[in-house]
Amino acid sequence: MYEAYREYFGFMDQLGQLLDQLTELAKEKTAAVRHDDLLAVDDCMKREQALSLSLRAMDKKRETLLKGMGLQNVTLSGFALQCPQEIRKEAEEASEKLRSRYMLYRSAADVARTTLECNLHQIERMLADESERPVGGGTIADIRA
């Protein structure tokens, strides 16, 4: 009777595993940025893009599963309240676990984004400083000499 709900719990765990992968990737990207490793940053971004495609596919699956339970447009926070009383505790635990995994991912992604932005600002300042120097890297004193 609760097979559709249990399938959704399994889906939630799969989604959590994908979020865990994204979290580790964000940490890896942060380290690559801190080490000025552009190739590693590029690799991380390519893998993020592939995982984001998986997220899109999972979103479609989520919609299908919720529709099959008659719970269209139900949010994660409201899911447990829509479950039968007998499995509500399990639904609350699954929802909270997924929410925690998402919060960890958001935190790691925010750190990666901030680190990348800081490095980009440093590069912009360096380029601005370079553009203000006379051609050939000389100074005014060099011209007069």
N, C-alpha and C positions, 0 to 999 in steps of 0.2 A: 504494500500500500504506500509506503514511503520511499519507493525506489527512485522516483524523480527527485526527491529532496536529497537523497544520498548521492545521486549522480551529481547534483549541484554542489554538494559538499566536496566531492572529488574534484570538480571543476575549480572550486575556490582554492583548493590545495595546489592544483596545477598553476593557477594564476599566481599564487604566492611563490611558487618555485621560480616562475619567470621574473617576478619582482626581485627575488633574491639574486638572480643572475644579473639583472640590471643594477642592483646595488653594488655588487662586486665589480662590475664594469665601470661604474661611476667612480669607485675608489681607485681602480686601476688608472682611469683617465686623470684623476687628480694627481696621482703620483707621477704620471708621464708629463703632465704640465709643469709640475714642480721641478722635474729634471730636464726641462726644455727638450723633451724627446718628441719632436713633431711627428715622426713616423708612427710612434706608439699612440699618440693622440689620434691621428688619422685612422689607425686600425681600430681603436676603441669606438670612434664615431661610426665606422662602417658596421661594426658588430651591433652597436646600438640601433642603427637603422634596420638591420635584419630582425632584431628582437621587437622593434616597434611594429613591424609587419605582423609578427606573431600576435602582438597585443590586439591588433585590428581583427584578426581572425578569431581571437578569443572573445572579443566583444560581440561578434555576431553569434558565437556559440552561446554566450551568456543570454542574449536576447531570446534565442530559440529555447533554451532550457527554462527560462522564466515564463515564457509564453506557454510552454507545455504544462506548467504548474498553475497557469492562470494568474500569474503575478507580474504582468507587464508593467513597466515603469516603476518597479519597486527598487528603492535604493538599498545599498548594503546595510545602512543603519536601520532601515525599516524591515529588512528581510526576516529577521528572527520573529518579529511580532506577527508576521503573516503565516508563520509555520504552525502546524498542529502542535498543541500543547505537549504531546508526548516526545517530540523531538526539538522543542524550542531551546532547551539548554544546549544541545549539540549545535544548533544553528547559531546561538549567541557566541559559543566558543569559536566556531569556524569563522564567523564574521569578525570577531575581535582579533583573531590570529592574522587574518588577511589585512585588516586595518593596520595592525602593528607592522607587518611586513611592508605595507605601502608607506607608512610614515618613515621607516628606516630608509627606504629607497629615496623618498623625497628629500630627506636630510642629506644623504650622500650626493644626490644629484645637485642640490643647492650648493654644496661645498665645491663640487667640480665646476659648476657654472661660475661661481664667484672667483675661484682660483684662475680659471681661464680668462675671465674679464679683467682681473688685475694684471695678468701677464700681457693681455692685449693693450691695456692702457700704458704699460711700460714700453711696449714696442712703439706705440704711437708717439710717446714723448721722445724716444730715441730718434725716430724718423723726423720729428719736428726739429730737434736739435741739429740733426745732420743737414737739414735743408737751410738752416740759418748760417751755416759755416760757408766761408768763401770757397769757390771752386778750387779743387786741388788740395783742400784741407789746410791751406796756408792761413796766415793771419795778416792783418794790416801791416804789422811791423815787417813781415817778410817782403811785402810789396815795396816798401820804402827803402829797404836795404840794398 
